[in-house]
Amino acid sequence: MEAVERFLKENGITEVESTLPDMTGNARGKFYPTKKYLAEKGGKIPETLLVQTVTGEWADNHYDIVDPADRDMVLVPDANTLRLVPWADEPTAQVINDCYTNAGQLHPLSSRSVLRRVLKLYEQKGLRPVIAPEVEFYLIQKNTDPDYELKPATGRSGRRETARQSYGIDAVNEFNPVIDTLYSYCEAQGLDVDTLIHESGAAQMEINFLHGDALDLADQVFVFKRTLRETAMKHDMYATFMAKPMQHEPGSAMHIHQSLIDIETGKNIFAGDAENQFSERFYHYLGGLQKYTPQAISFYAPNVNSYRRFAPDIAAPINFKWGIDNRTTGLRVPIAPLEATRIENRFPGSDCNPYLAIAASLVCGYLGLEQKLSATKPVTDLAADEDDTVEVARSLGEALHLLEECPELCDIMGTEFVEAYLGVKRAEFETFHQVISSWEREYLLLTV
């Protein structure tokens, strides 16, 4: 709290946003006048916020996973996450909290706690993960009626994109006022954003983050999503991280580049030598990703919409092959200097909770290291089979069943947390199935 108090006073802060990520990865928390915040020294908040569905409801097993008395948990601010809120009207700071039980333990239902637990396992092995996320998103026209389909936002010319503009410089410049504001906000918050490109969808962009500490990068993605939404609204449009927001446009992903550093030597353990491009542990880690990604997919694709992205011919992975500099695979190994050897996990959608997606990816690799698994041979051409067989789960319900049947993954992510996750996501799945779609009315109403 001393570091927090110093930051607030040095920046003349009058209001504090005390936040935490919920199961979906959205910000929950409280607004405090600075004096009140310092007096509370972190404060408390109901633990049920960690297990609320995206619709604001509760799982059927809600009172099996939280105390029926609706108890509070203790919030402990992480001073490393202190940032200004550049879009606020008055001097405002934001901070991300770790959640603790009243007994002083990290709360098992907090997604930030899950990632901390996974990183602790690596630390005990003398290893430190290095992560670099790439986050895709769409800029869209404001949509206040959910019955209407989404439309790409219009740029400076007043015209919507109609052709593929992958890496288009002028296509990005169409949204230059938005991008300028975004970079200004990111700089004010110390977000380590690197390059921005135009992706293949209409008004679809990708922002890359510099590589670094896994928890810090998860925090940065968490803050970035809020920042981008605020930026878009300032320019009279929306930004969306839905995995598949529009029928005829490609989905949006959050690719996770990952490597492991030996804490004692500082060396990348994936790097090979003059004779072998990759180390033995590289193949073990990659084998873990191949074996356990099917069971971990619900952490990469956590919403009912997420599975619309996993379909043939729309630039998303549909099987578990890997390749060197092969973007058709779900697990891509970029060509890089030995010290920068890394694996790019292309399965997560941009709608994922960054803490859980990063944690799950690291767990898959960890299991590969522990079990000394082997990877398949790399593919050098199209990863999709000739018949375009989709091996990835096609629905949230199927993905949750695969997770439930994987004790290794459940044990490391935390059995209590996984029980809560299954309950929350199944509640969302059932709510979704109560809605009758326009497709059903169009094709089934008078023909079946």
VENQUIDA-V189154 format. One line per field, one symbol per residue. burial: b if it has 24 or more other ideal C-beta (glycine too) atoms within 12 Angstrom, else e. Layout:
burial=???
This chain:
burial=eeebbebbeebebebbbbbbbbbbbbbbbbebebeebbebebbbbbbbbbbbbbeeebbeebeebbeeeeebbbbbbbeebbbbbbbbeeebbbbbbbbbbeeeebbbbbbbbbbbbbbebbeebebbbbbbbbbbbbbbbeeeeeeeebbbbebeeeebbeeebeebeebbebbeebbebbbebbebbbbbbeebbbbbbbbbbbbbbebbbbbbbbbbbbbbbbbbbbbbeebebbbbbbbbbbeebbbbbbbbbbbbbeeeeeebbbbeeeeeebbebbbbbbbbbbbbbbbbbbbbbbbbbbbbbbeeebbbbbbbbbbbebbbbbbbbbeeeeeebbbbbbbbbbbbbbbbbbbbbbbbbbbbbbeebebeebbeeebbeeeeebbbbbbbbbbbebbeebebbbebbbebbbbbbbbbbbbbbeebeeeeeeeeeeeeeeee
